[in-house]
């Protein structure tokens, strides 16, 4: 057991269906498997404190006044009623590093106790909340001219990002999943910032699970069906396919969200599965031919990596984290514009052998992304952060 390092994680999301929760669940399991002393503070169905192996859990029940944030994720403005309990459990655990994961109710405890207990803190970036805010606002401004809407969105994005950085500054170290975010965070917080990607389970997400009874080209999408994922662009892709007299296709859309109704109404050839998990999700990936991911707000793009692991090449946008997973023209394509995105999809749909070759390369690329290596690196960052002295706060 590593007795020199005691980590207290404040997980804003844990049980929900999103990339951040998946990362944090796997991190806790890694700590347990490696026998690291670890405290995980998270939401739960009831407030309780218990231990599993080397990992202690403090579950905090959110109240009825909780505000919906995204899907099942909520914010409880009255969660501070548990402040005394959190402080006692934290003091008993005696961490030498605190890990905060965002700015929601749970992480606010982490920032608070890191400051007043003089414990170094490391903050991981999981969600481009500033871009989400801008996209969701502009999605309801249909009456505003496009140029004005873009200016409003960009202003909101910049203001929210700078505001977030003032809060992230409270942690002594920042960790983000792509190079652009690392540079931006370091520039605005003037804190040490480092890169940490994500992994993929290549046994679970595998082309071996492909079971097809159709020769249609299946265009896949996995993710929340929200405005920030740009899912209505799938309708533009279909319009282009039909104009090109291409009818041997189908969209396979996995996920849930407010845009599902629009997709059901406007996509002519599509299967919308809702949220699916485990083997059903793995088979859905494997049965796709081409992964079309027009989101421009993802910090990393876990779903792109899962598709690649399943032997499915992806077309992604230039803006955002998924482009760092793609070697353009080798294991997928990065589109500079939406027009370029559509042209790339049309070209690939007309050339199935090229899709197969890209898929094989995508699978090989995904095999380099090991969760084990990711979390070993995370613990190296913990050790580094635990050595920070109080005067770094100034």
C-alpha positions in Angstrom: 0.0 0.0 0.0 1.2 3.5 -0.8 1.0 5.1 2.7 2.7 8.3 1.6 -0.1 9.5 -0.6 -3.7 10.1 0.6 -6.1 11.5 -2.0 -9.5 13.0 -1.4 -11.6 13.2 -4.6 -14.6 15.5 -4.8 -16.6 14.1 -7.7 -19.3 16.4 -9.1 -20.5 13.6 -11.3 -20.1 9.9 -10.7 -23.2 7.9 -11.3 -24.4 9.8 -14.4 -23.9 8.8 -18.1 -21.1 11.1 -19.3 -17.4 11.0 -20.0 -16.4 12.7 -16.7 -18.4 10.2 -14.6 -16.8 7.3 -16.6 -13.4 8.7 -16.0 -14.0 9.2 -12.2 -15.5 5.7 -11.7 -12.5 4.1 -13.4 -10.1 6.3 -11.4 -11.7 5.1 -8.1 -11.6 1.5 -9.2 -7.9 1.9 -10.2 -7.2 3.3 -6.7 -8.9 0.3 -5.1 -7.1 -2.2 -7.3 -3.7 -0.6 -6.6 -4.5 -0.3 -2.8 -4.1 3.4 -2.7 -5.6 5.3 0.3 -8.4 7.2 -1.3 -11.5 9.1 -0.2 -14.3 9.7 -2.7 -16.9 12.3 -1.9 -19.9 12.1 -4.3 -23.6 12.2 -4.5 -25.7 9.3 -3.4 -29.2 8.0 -2.7 -28.6 8.4 1.0 -26.0 10.2 3.1 -23.5 7.6 4.4 -19.9 6.9 5.0 -18.4 3.5 4.3 -15.2 1.8 3.1 -14.4 -0.7 0.3 -10.8 -1.9 0.6 -8.5 1.1 0.5 -11.2 3.4 -0.7 -13.5 5.3 1.6 -16.8 6.7 0.2 -18.8 9.6 1.5 -22.1 9.8 -0.3 -24.2 13.0 0.1 -27.9 12.9 -0.7 -29.0 15.9 -2.8 -32.3 17.4 -1.6 -35.6 18.1 -3.4 -34.6 21.7 -4.1 -31.8 20.4 -6.4 -31.6 22.1 -9.8 -31.3 20.0 -12.9 -28.1 20.6 -14.8 -27.6 18.1 -17.5 -29.5 14.8 -17.8 -29.4 13.2 -14.3 -26.8 15.7 -13.0 -28.1 18.2 -10.4 -26.9 21.1 -8.3 -28.1 21.3 -4.7 -27.8 24.8 -3.3 -28.5 23.5 0.2 -25.8 20.7 0.2 -23.8 22.9 2.5 -25.9 21.5 5.4 -23.4 18.6 5.2 -20.4 20.9 5.7 -19.7 19.7 9.3 -19.9 16.0 8.3 -17.6 16.5 5.2 -15.1 18.4 7.4 -15.0 15.6 10.0 -14.6 12.8 7.5 -11.9 14.8 5.7 -10.0 15.5 8.9 -10.2 11.9 9.9 -8.9 10.8 6.5 -6.1 13.5 6.6 -5.4 13.8 2.9 -2.3 15.4 1.5 -3.9 16.3 -1.8 -7.5 17.2 -2.8 -8.8 16.5 -6.3 -11.7 18.7 -7.5 -13.5 17.9 -10.7 -15.5 21.0 -11.6 -17.5 23.8 -10.0 -20.7 22.0 -9.0 -21.9 21.5 -5.4 -19.5 18.6 -4.5 -16.3 20.3 -5.8 -17.2 23.5 -3.9 -16.6 21.5 -0.7 -13.2 20.5 -2.1 -12.2 24.1 -2.8 -13.4 25.3 0.6 -11.6 22.7 2.6 -8.5 22.8 0.5 -8.3 26.5 1.3 -9.2 26.5 5.0 -7.3 23.3 5.8 -4.3 24.5 3.7 -4.3 21.3 1.6 -2.9 21.5 -2.0 -5.5 21.0 -4.6 -5.5 19.7 -8.2 -8.3 20.5 -10.6 -9.2 18.3 -13.6 -11.1 19.8 -16.6 -13.8 17.5 -18.0 -16.4 19.6 -19.7 -16.2 22.7 -21.9 -19.0 24.4 -19.9 -18.3 27.8 -21.5 -18.9 26.4 -25.0 -22.0 24.5 -23.7 -23.4 27.8 -22.3 -22.9 29.6 -25.6 -24.4 26.8 -27.7 -27.4 26.4 -25.5 -28.1 30.2 -25.5 -27.7 30.6 -29.3 -29.9 27.5 -29.9 -32.9 29.5 -28.5 -32.1 32.7 -30.4 -33.6 31.5 -33.7 -35.0 35.0 -34.3 -31.6 36.6 -34.2 -29.6 37.1 -37.4 -26.7 34.6 -37.7 -23.9 37.1 -37.5 -25.3 38.7 -34.4 -26.0 35.2 -32.9 -22.4 34.2 -33.5 -21.1 37.4 -31.8 -23.4 36.8 -28.8 -22.2 33.2 -28.6 -18.5 34.1 -28.7 -19.0 36.8 -26.1 -20.8 34.5 -23.7 -18.2 31.8 -24.3 -15.3 34.1 -23.5 -16.9 35.7 -20.4 -17.9 32.3 -19.0 -14.4 30.8 -19.6 -12.6 33.7 -17.9 -15.0 33.4 -15.0 -14.3 29.7 -14.7 -10.6 30.3 -14.7 -10.9 32.7 -11.7 -12.4 29.8 -9.8 -10.0 27.1 -11.1 -7.2 29.4 -9.9 -8.1 28.3 -6.4 -6.4 24.9 -7.2 -2.6 24.8 -7.3 -2.4 22.5 -10.4 -4.7 22.2 -13.4 -5.0 19.1 -15.6 -6.8 19.1 -19.0 -7.4 16.5 -21.7 -6.1 18.4 -24.8 -3.1 20.6 -25.6 -5.2 23.7 -26.4 -7.0 23.6 -23.1 -3.8 23.1 -21.2 -2.3 26.2 -22.8 -5.4 28.4 -22.3 -5.8 27.3 -18.7 -2.2 28.0 -17.9 -2.3 31.4 -19.5 -5.4 32.5 -17.6 -4.7 30.9 -14.2 -0.9 31.2 -14.2 -0.9 27.9 -12.5 1.1 24.7 -13.5 -1.1 23.0 -16.1 -0.6 19.5 -17.5 -2.0 17.1 -20.1 -3.9 14.0 -19.3 -5.9 12.2 -21.9 -8.4 9.4 -21.6 -8.3 5.6 -22.1 -10.5 3.0 -23.7 -11.3 -0.6 -22.9 -10.2 -2.2 -26.2 -11.6 -5.6 -25.1 -15.1 -4.2 -24.5 -15.1 -2.0 -27.6 -13.9 -4.3 -30.3 -14.7 -5.0 -34.0 -15.1 -8.6 -33.0 -18.6 -7.7 -31.7 -19.8 -6.7 -35.2 -23.0 -8.5 -36.2 -24.5 -7.2 -39.4 -27.5 -8.4 -41.5 -27.6 -5.4 -43.9 -25.4 -3.9 -46.5 -26.4 -0.4 -45.7 -23.8 2.1 -44.8 -24.5 2.8 -41.1 -23.5 6.3 -39.9 -23.2 6.4 -36.2 -23.4 9.0 -33.4 -23.2 8.4 -29.7 -23.6 11.2 -27.1 -26.1 13.5 -25.4 -28.7 14.8 -27.8 -28.2 18.4 -26.9 -27.6 21.6 -28.9 -23.9 21.7 -27.9 -23.4 18.4 -29.7 -24.6 20.0 -32.9 -26.8 16.9 -33.6 -29.2 18.7 -36.0 -26.3 18.8 -38.4 -27.0 15.1 -38.9 -30.1 16.4 -40.8 -27.8 18.4 -43.1 -25.7 15.3 -43.8 -28.9 13.3 -44.7 -30.1 16.1 -47.0 -26.7 16.0 -48.9 -26.8 12.3 -49.2 -30.3 12.4 -50.7 -29.3 15.2 -53.1 -26.4 13.0 -54.2 -29.0 10.1 -54.8 -27.4 8.0 -52.1 -30.1 6.0 -50.3 -28.2 3.0 -49.1 -27.5 4.4 -45.6 -29.0 4.6 -42.1 -28.2 6.7 -39.1 -27.7 4.9 -35.8 -28.0 7.4 -33.0 -27.3 6.4 -29.5 -28.1 8.8 -26.6 -30.9 10.8 -25.0 -31.7 14.5 -24.7 -33.9 17.3 -25.7 -33.0 17.1 -29.4 -34.3 13.6 -29.8 -37.7 14.8 -30.9 -36.3 16.9 -33.6 -34.1 14.0 -34.9 -37.1 11.6 -34.9 -39.1 14.1 -36.9 -36.5 15.2 -39.4 -34.2 12.2 -40.0 -35.8 9.9 -42.7 -33.6 6.9 -42.3 -32.5 6.6 -38.7 -32.7 4.3 -35.6 -32.6 6.2 -32.3 -31.9 3.7 -29.5 -31.9 6.1 -26.5 -29.3 5.4 -23.8 -27.8 1.9 -24.0 -24.9 0.4 -22.0 -22.5 -2.5 -21.8 -22.6 -5.1 -24.5 -25.5 -3.4 -26.2 -23.5 -0.3 -26.6 -20.3 -2.2 -27.7 -22.4 -4.0 -30.4 -23.9 -0.8 -31.6 -20.5 0.8 -32.1 -19.1 -2.3 -33.9 -22.1 -2.3 -36.2 -21.4 1.2 -37.4 -19.4 1.9 -40.6 -18.6 5.5 -40.1 -18.7 7.6 -36.9 -20.0 11.1 -37.7 -19.3 13.5 -34.8 -20.0 17.2 -35.6 -19.7 18.4 -32.0 -17.3 21.4 -31.6 -17.5 21.6 -27.8 -15.9 18.3 -26.6 -12.8 18.6 -24.5 -11.6 15.1 -25.5 -14.2 12.9 -27.2 -14.4 9.6 -25.4 -17.1 8.4 -27.8 -14.7 9.0 -30.7 -12.1 6.8 -29.1 -14.7 4.1 -28.3 -15.7 4.1 -32.0 -12.1 3.9 -33.1 -11.5 1.0 -30.7 -14.5 -0.7 -32.3 -12.8 -0.4 -35.7 -15.0 2.5 -36.9 -13.3 5.6 -38.3 -14.5 9.0 -37.4 -15.1 12.3 -39.1 -14.8 15.2 -36.6 -14.5 18.9 -36.6 -11.4 21.0 -36.4 -12.6 22.8 -33.2 -12.4 20.8 -30.0 -10.6 17.9 -28.5 -11.5 15.0 -30.8 -9.2 16.2 -33.6 -6.2 15.2 -31.4 -7.3 11.5 -31.7 -7.3 11.6 -35.5 -4.5 11.4 -38.0 -6.2 13.0 -41.0 -6.6 10.6 -43.9 -5.0 7.7 -42.0 -7.5 6.7 -39.2 -10.2 9.2 -39.9 -10.8 12.8 -41.0 -10.8 16.2 -39.5 -13.1 18.7 -41.2 -12.3 22.4 -41.2 -15.9 23.5 -41.9 -19.3 21.9 -42.0 -19.2 22.0 -45.8 -15.9 20.1 -45.7 -17.5 17.6 -43.2 -20.4 16.8 -45.5 -18.1 16.5 -48.5 -15.9 14.0 -46.6 -18.9 11.9 -45.5 -20.2 11.8 -49.1 -16.8 10.7 -50.5 -16.4 7.9 -47.9 -20.0 6.6 -48.3 -19.2 6.2 -52.0 -16.0 4.2 -51.2 -16.7 1.5 -48.6 -13.2 -0.1 -49.0 -11.6 3.1 -47.9 -13.8 3.1 -44.8 -12.6 -0.4 -44.0 -9.0 0.6 -44.3 -9.5 3.6 -42.1 -11.3 1.4 -39.5 -8.4 -1.0 -39.3 -6.0 1.9 -38.7 -8.4 3.5 -36.1 -8.4 0.2 -34.1 -4.6 0.2 -34.0 -4.5 3.8 -32.9 -7.0 3.2 -30.1 -4.9 0.3 -28.7 -2.3 2.9 -27.6 -4.8 4.5 -25.1 -4.5 2.5 -21.9 -6.5 3.4 -18.8 -3.8 1.9 -16.7 -1.2 4.4 -18.1 -3.6 7.3 -17.8 -4.2 6.7 -14.1 -0.6 5.9 -13.3 0.1 9.4 -14.7 -2.7 10.8 -12.6 -1.1 9.5 -9.5 2.2 11.0 -10.6 0.4 14.4 -10.8 -1.0 13.8 -7.3 2.5 13.2 -5.9 3.7 16.4 -7.6 0.7 18.4 -6.3 1.1 17.1 -2.7 4.5 18.7 -2.7 3.2 22.2 -3.3 3.6 24.6 -0.4 1.1 27.0 0.9 2.8 30.1 -0.6 1.8 28.9 -4.1 -1.7 30.2 -3.2 -0.6 33.8 -3.4 
